[in-house]
Amino acid sequence: MNIIIIEDEKPSARRLQRMLSKLDLQAETMLHSVEESIAWFQNNPHPDLIFLDIQLSDGLSFEIFDVVQVKSAIIFTTAFDEYALQAFKLNSIDYLLKPIDDDELAKALEKFKEHQFKAQQVTVDFNVIRNLLVNSAEPDYKKRFSVKVGQHLKLFNIEDIECFYSENKGTYLHTNQGRSYLLDITLEQLEDDLNPKLFFRVNRKFYVHIHAIKDMVNYSNSRLQIKLTSFNEQEIIVARERVKEFKNWLE
């Protein structure tokens, strides 16, 4: 735990340092004025916890927060109680009146530990919720494709498409009614539109729909031949380097 003490009375600062040491806590940095504290915060990582006197040699310690956005938890240490309300508007854990009592110091540190645990728990809970939301958010894959046929447009729902394939520099969709239609996009452009749970690119020329697969046959060179429900215009061969991934996709 990184702790600093801001206290203009050096004997009081050293006493608090000794009290923390008895609790196995070290406060290596001690600051003594508003000006010195501002300069330190502007050039150093902020600590976990600050023990902060209110009346310093060159003003009230609240002036530090007018210049620096301090991110640390704070335990105020002061001989005066009239600043309590102002103190608790900041990142205050506790407000200890001097002379500081051992038991009161221990209780304040317990409050800090509880505060730290709750803050960590909120962070964990937020990350869990965020991950659940991210993982549950289904990408917006296309549900249908439009095809120009003469002067008309035909719509095909994704469940009615057996495969997409390229031939003679054109890209086609093939329906479960046994007909192929020319598209105005490439197979590469289809990648972000197709749900990978439904479609798999078996080679450079074909995407196949999982529900359209009728049969699979071992083929030469450790490849697979796929037979679809109605497509029979050419052989569909799973490329050898894609066979393992294809089998995993089927599961």
C-alpha positions in Angstrom: 0.0 0.0 0.0 1.4 3.4 -1.0 0.8 6.0 1.8 1.9 9.6 2.1 1.6 12.0 5.0 0.9 15.7 4.5 1.6 17.5 7.8 3.3 20.8 8.4 4.4 19.9 12.0 7.3 17.5 11.5 7.1 15.9 15.0 3.4 15.1 14.3 4.3 13.7 10.9 7.1 11.5 12.4 4.7 10.3 15.2 2.1 9.2 12.7 4.8 7.5 10.6 5.8 5.5 13.7 2.2 4.6 14.5 1.7 3.3 10.9 5.0 1.3 11.2 3.6 -0.5 14.2 0.7 -1.6 12.0 3.2 -2.8 9.3 2.5 0.1 7.0 5.1 2.4 5.6 4.7 6.1 4.8 8.0 7.0 3.0 6.8 10.4 1.6 6.1 13.3 3.9 5.0 16.7 2.6 4.7 19.9 4.6 2.9 22.6 2.7 0.2 23.3 0.0 2.8 24.4 -2.5 5.1 21.4 -1.9 2.1 19.0 -2.2 0.8 20.4 -5.4 4.2 20.1 -7.0 4.5 16.5 -5.8 1.1 15.4 -7.1 1.8 17.0 -10.5 5.0 14.9 -10.8 4.3 11.6 -9.1 1.7 8.7 -9.3 -1.0 9.3 -6.7 -0.8 7.1 -3.6 -3.5 4.7 -2.4 -4.0 6.7 0.8 -3.2 10.2 2.1 -3.1 11.2 5.8 -3.8 14.9 5.4 -3.6 17.7 8.0 -6.0 20.6 7.2 -4.1 23.6 8.4 -0.7 23.7 6.7 2.0 26.3 6.9 1.0 28.2 3.8 -2.8 27.7 3.8 -5.6 25.1 4.1 -4.9 21.7 2.5 -8.2 22.1 0.6 -6.3 24.5 -1.7 -4.4 21.5 -3.1 -7.7 20.2 -4.6 -8.3 23.5 -6.4 -5.2 22.7 -8.5 -4.9 19.0 -8.6 -7.5 16.3 -9.1 -6.4 13.9 -6.3 -7.5 10.4 -6.9 -6.4 8.9 -3.6 -8.5 8.1 -0.5 -7.9 10.5 2.3 -7.9 10.3 6.1 -7.9 13.8 7.5 -5.8 14.5 10.7 -6.4 17.8 12.4 -6.8 19.5 15.8 -10.0 21.3 14.6 -13.4 19.8 13.9 -15.0 22.8 12.0 -13.7 21.5 8.7 -15.4 18.1 8.9 -18.3 18.8 6.4 -15.9 20.3 3.8 -13.6 17.3 4.3 -16.3 14.7 3.6 -17.1 16.3 0.3 -13.7 15.0 -0.9 -12.5 11.4 -1.1 -12.6 11.2 2.7 -12.5 7.9 4.6 -12.3 9.3 8.1 -11.6 12.5 10.1 -9.2 12.0 13.0 -8.7 14.7 15.7 -5.3 15.2 17.1 -3.7 13.8 19.1 -4.4 10.7 17.1 -5.3 7.6 19.1 -4.0 4.2 18.2 -7.4 2.6 18.2 -8.9 5.4 16.2 -6.1 5.1 13.6 -6.7 1.3 13.4 -10.4 1.8 12.9 -9.8 4.4 10.2 -7.5 2.0 8.3 -10.1 -0.7 8.5 -12.6 1.7 6.9 -10.1 2.3 4.2 -9.7 -1.4 3.5 -13.5 -1.9 3.4 -13.7 1.0 1.0 -11.0 -0.5 -1.2 -12.7 -3.9 -1.3 -16.1 -2.4 -2.2 -14.4 -0.3 -5.0 -12.7 -3.5 -6.4 -15.9 -5.4 -6.2 -17.8 -2.7 -8.1 -15.0 -2.8 -10.8 -15.3 -6.6 -11.0 -19.1 -6.6 -11.2 -18.9 -3.9 -13.9 -16.4 -5.9 -15.9 -18.6 -9.1 -15.6 -21.7 -7.2 -16.8 -19.7 -5.5 -19.6 -18.4 -8.9 -20.8 -21.8 -10.5 -20.6 -23.2 -7.6 -22.7 -20.4 -7.8 -25.2 -20.5 -11.6 -25.5 -24.3 -11.7 -25.8 -24.5 -9.0 -28.5 -25.0 -10.9 -31.7 -23.5 -9.2 -34.7 -26.1 -7.9 -37.2 -25.7 -10.6 -39.9 -27.8 -10.3 -43.1 -31.2 -12.0 -42.9 -31.9 -11.8 -46.6 -30.4 -10.9 -50.0 -31.8 -9.0 -52.9 -31.1 -10.1 -56.5 -31.8 -8.2 -59.7 -33.7 -10.4 -62.2 -34.3 -8.4 -65.3 -36.3 -5.3 -64.3 -37.3 -6.9 -61.0 -35.8 -7.5 -57.5 -36.2 -10.8 -55.8 -35.6 -11.4 -52.1 -34.2 -14.6 -50.7 -34.2 -15.3 -47.0 -30.9 -16.6 -45.6 -32.5 -20.0 -44.7 -33.5 -20.5 -48.3 -29.9 -20.2 -49.6 -27.8 -23.4 -49.9 -24.5 -21.8 -50.9 -22.7 -18.9 -52.3 -20.1 -19.6 -55.0 -17.9 -17.9 -57.6 -17.7 -18.8 -61.2 -16.3 -17.0 -64.3 -15.5 -13.9 -62.2 -19.1 -13.7 -60.9 -20.6 -14.5 -57.5 -23.8 -16.5 -57.2 -26.2 -17.5 -54.6 -27.9 -20.9 -55.0 -31.3 -21.5 -53.5 -32.9 -24.7 -52.1 -35.2 -24.5 -55.1 -32.3 -25.4 -57.3 -31.7 -22.1 -59.0 -28.6 -19.8 -59.0 -28.7 -16.0 -59.2 -25.9 -13.5 -59.9 -24.9 -11.1 -57.1 -23.0 -7.8 -57.4 -20.5 -8.5 -54.6 -17.5 -10.8 -54.2 -17.2 -13.8 -51.8 -14.7 -11.7 -49.8 -17.3 -9.0 -49.3 -19.8 -11.6 -48.0 -17.6 -12.5 -45.0 -19.0 -9.9 -42.6 -22.6 -10.5 -43.8 -22.8 -14.2 -43.1 -23.4 -15.8 -39.7 -20.4 -18.1 -39.2 -22.7 -20.5 -37.3 -24.6 -21.1 -40.5 -22.1 -20.6 -43.3 -18.6 -22.0 -43.8 -16.1 -21.1 -46.5 -14.9 -24.6 -47.5 -12.5 -23.3 -50.2 -11.8 -20.2 -52.3 -15.0 -20.6 -54.3 -17.7 -21.7 -51.9 -19.6 -20.8 -48.8 -22.0 -23.6 -47.8 -25.0 -23.5 -45.5 -24.9 -26.1 -42.7 -28.5 -27.1 -43.2 -28.0 -27.7 -46.9 -25.4 -30.4 -46.4 -26.8 -33.8 -47.5 -23.7 -35.9 -47.5 -19.9 -35.8 -47.0 -17.5 -38.2 -48.6 -13.8 -38.7 -48.1 -11.9 -37.4 -51.1 -8.3 -37.6 -52.4 -5.4 -36.0 -50.5 -7.2 -36.0 -47.1 -10.0 -33.7 -48.4 -13.8 -34.0 -48.2 -16.4 -33.8 -50.9 -19.7 -32.1 -49.9 -23.0 -32.8 -51.5 -25.8 -30.3 -51.0 -29.6 -30.8 -51.2 -30.0 -29.4 -54.7 -26.7 -28.0 -55.9 -25.1 -30.2 -58.5 -23.5 -27.8 -61.0 -19.9 -28.6 -59.8 -18.1 -30.5 -57.1 -17.7 -28.9 -53.7 -14.4 -29.9 -52.1 -13.3 -28.9 -48.7 -9.7 -27.7 -49.0 -7.2 -29.9 -47.1 -6.1 -27.0 -44.9 -9.7 -26.3 -43.9 -10.9 -29.9 -43.2 -10.1 -29.8 -39.4 -11.8 -26.4 -39.0 -14.7 -27.6 -41.0 -15.2 -30.7 -38.8 -15.1 -28.5 -35.7 -17.7 -26.2 -37.3 -20.0 -29.1 -37.8 -20.0 -29.8 -34.1 
